């Protein structure tokens, strides 16, 4: 789905989710509810055409800085993207869950899920809690 005209029209996470086609809508809604339950301190908002949860400030050595979400959620055509903007100090947190989410495609900070039945939701919940804990006060 990516950035599209639909992304420009939606103003809230609920509108974003409602605009997704089924069965993706139901799966994204389930993950949205999981994130809200497991990390209620991460306030949902729209960010770059997806749902962001919480905000933290970053600053690179180059001097570039800005604000970004702690966790992001996007319903794409082929998969759901769960972005986790946190590290354990050495690696991106999402990468540390690769063995525990073997059917997900995991990049540095992104967990791509084809179907929710492919992943253990308790493990996803743990990842969300760990991301929130890595950014206290986000």
Kinemage of the C-alpha trace (Angstrom):
@kinemage 1
@onewidth
@group {chain A} dominant
@subgroup {mainchain}
@vectorlist {calphas} color= white
{ca unk a 1} P 0.000 0.000 0.000
{ca unk a 2} L 2.796 2.488 0.862
{ca unk a 3} L 2.411 6.241 0.510
{ca unk a 4} L -0.679 6.895 -1.533
{ca unk a 5} L -3.584 9.277 -1.915
{ca unk a 6} L -5.308 7.332 0.890
{ca unk a 7} L -2.435 8.172 3.255
{ca unk a 8} L -2.884 11.886 2.605
{ca unk a 9} L -6.603 11.728 3.410
{ca unk a 10} L -6.530 9.886 6.736
{ca unk a 11} L -5.941 11.980 9.833
{ca unk a 12} L -6.132 9.436 12.653
{ca unk a 13} L -4.943 5.882 13.298
{ca unk a 14} L -8.573 4.700 13.376
{ca unk a 15} L -9.229 6.243 9.947
{ca unk a 16} L -6.057 4.619 8.608
{ca unk a 17} L -7.079 1.180 9.850
{ca unk a 18} L -10.680 1.589 8.641
{ca unk a 19} L -9.429 2.430 5.129
{ca unk a 20} L -7.479 -0.837 4.772
{ca unk a 21} L -9.101 -3.715 2.851
{ca unk a 22} L -9.953 -6.941 4.653
{ca unk a 23} L -8.384 -9.205 5.787
{ca unk a 24} L -5.497 -6.759 6.330
{ca unk a 25} L -7.773 -4.357 8.256
{ca unk a 26} L -8.602 -6.946 10.913
{ca unk a 27} L -4.978 -8.009 11.302
{ca unk a 28} L -3.721 -4.437 11.625
{ca unk a 29} L -6.507 -3.662 14.104
{ca unk a 30} L -5.425 -6.669 16.207
{ca unk a 31} L -1.819 -5.466 16.229
{ca unk a 32} L -2.949 -1.900 17.007
{ca unk a 33} L -4.893 -3.191 20.009
{ca unk a 34} L -1.909 -5.324 21.100
{ca unk a 35} L 0.424 -2.301 20.961
{ca unk a 36} L -2.060 -0.136 22.893
{ca unk a 37} L -2.448 -2.853 25.543
{ca unk a 38} L 1.266 -3.666 25.901
{ca unk a 39} L 2.611 -0.105 25.673
{ca unk a 40} L -0.243 2.256 26.637
{ca unk a 41} L 2.263 5.057 27.264
{ca unk a 42} L 3.063 5.154 23.511
{ca unk a 43} L 0.400 7.501 22.174
{ca unk a 44} L -0.793 6.593 18.639
{ca unk a 45} L -0.563 9.183 15.854
{ca unk a 46} L -0.131 9.320 12.086
{ca unk a 47} L 3.466 9.586 10.868
{ca unk a 48} L 4.697 9.252 7.271
{ca unk a 49} L 1.552 7.437 6.103
{ca unk a 50} L 1.493 4.876 8.907
{ca unk a 51} L 0.491 4.631 12.542
{ca unk a 52} L 3.253 5.681 14.919
{ca unk a 53} L 3.261 4.999 18.650
{ca unk a 54} L 5.148 7.312 20.973
{ca unk a 55} L 7.789 9.810 19.940
{ca unk a 56} L 11.451 10.153 20.762
{ca unk a 57} L 14.112 12.668 19.768
{ca unk a 58} L 17.210 11.438 17.933
{ca unk a 59} L 20.506 13.127 17.160
{ca unk a 60} L 23.176 11.654 14.899
{ca unk a 61} L 26.906 12.361 15.169
{ca unk a 62} L 26.540 14.268 11.889
{ca unk a 63} L 24.346 16.812 13.677
{ca unk a 64} L 21.141 15.696 11.997
{ca unk a 65} L 18.285 15.389 14.475
{ca unk a 66} L 14.539 15.017 14.614
{ca unk a 67} L 11.622 13.189 16.154
{ca unk a 68} L 10.405 9.710 15.228
{ca unk a 69} L 8.062 7.034 16.534
{ca unk a 70} L 9.122 4.254 18.908
{ca unk a 71} L 6.906 1.677 17.173
{ca unk a 72} L 5.271 2.014 13.752
{ca unk a 73} L 2.566 -0.067 12.088
{ca unk a 74} L 1.673 -0.179 8.399
{ca unk a 75} L -0.690 -2.400 6.440
{ca unk a 76} L 0.919 -3.104 3.084
{ca unk a 77} L -0.531 -5.166 0.256
{ca unk a 78} L 1.773 -8.173 0.755
{ca unk a 79} L 2.505 -7.882 4.486
{ca unk a 80} L 2.168 -5.895 7.685
{ca unk a 81} L 5.203 -3.841 8.648
{ca unk a 82} L 5.985 -3.431 12.331
{ca unk a 83} L 8.780 -0.893 12.785
{ca unk a 84} L 10.708 -0.948 16.060
{ca unk a 85} L 12.952 2.086 16.591
{ca unk a 86} L 15.032 0.747 19.445
{ca unk a 87} L 18.292 -1.077 20.032
{ca unk a 88} L 19.791 -3.230 22.750
{ca unk a 89} L 22.986 -1.189 22.507
{ca unk a 90} L 24.658 -3.308 19.835
{ca unk a 91} L 21.848 -4.294 17.462
{ca unk a 92} L 18.408 -3.147 16.500
{ca unk a 93} L 15.879 -4.757 18.819
{ca unk a 94} L 13.887 -6.306 15.941
{ca unk a 95} L 16.998 -8.222 14.828
{ca unk a 96} L 17.306 -9.838 18.258
{ca unk a 97} L 13.868 -11.458 17.757
{ca unk a 98} L 14.743 -13.134 14.429
{ca unk a 99} L 14.987 -16.648 15.940
{ca unk a 100} L 11.741 -16.223 17.882
{ca unk a 101} L 9.761 -14.988 14.846
{ca unk a 102} L 11.070 -17.374 12.165
{ca unk a 103} L 8.200 -16.874 9.679
{ca unk a 104} L 8.563 -13.084 9.734
{ca unk a 105} L 10.965 -11.269 7.424
{ca unk a 106} L 13.088 -9.186 9.795
{ca unk a 107} L 15.339 -6.351 8.723
{ca unk a 108} L 17.290 -3.995 10.942
{ca unk a 109} L 14.275 -2.312 12.504
{ca unk a 110} L 11.347 -3.796 10.591
{ca unk a 111} L 9.351 -6.980 11.125
{ca unk a 112} L 7.361 -7.892 8.006
{ca unk a 113} L 4.503 -10.298 8.673
{ca unk a 114} L 2.529 -11.923 5.834
{ca unk a 115} L -0.228 -13.244 8.125
{ca unk a 116} L -0.713 -12.855 11.864
{ca unk a 117} L -1.060 -16.622 12.150
{ca unk a 118} L 2.625 -16.803 11.088
{ca unk a 119} L 3.854 -15.245 14.350
{ca unk a 120} L 3.516 -15.829 18.054
{ca unk a 121} L 1.612 -12.769 19.313
{ca unk a 122} L 3.058 -13.179 22.823
{ca unk a 123} L 6.528 -12.726 21.299
{ca unk a 124} L 5.360 -9.667 19.337
{ca unk a 125} L 3.909 -8.273 22.584
{ca unk a 126} L 7.266 -8.803 24.306
{ca unk a 127} L 9.046 -6.971 21.459
{ca unk a 128} L 6.635 -4.023 21.783
{ca unk a 129} L 7.160 -3.860 25.568
{ca unk a 130} L 10.935 -3.974 25.079
{ca unk a 131} L 10.779 -1.128 22.532
{ca unk a 132} L 8.717 0.999 24.950
{ca unk a 133} L 11.151 0.246 27.778
{ca unk a 134} L 14.084 1.334 25.574
{ca unk a 135} L 12.484 4.788 25.240
{ca unk a 136} L 11.116 5.652 28.704
{ca unk a 137} L 8.979 8.759 28.642
{ca unk a 138} L 8.378 8.511 24.884
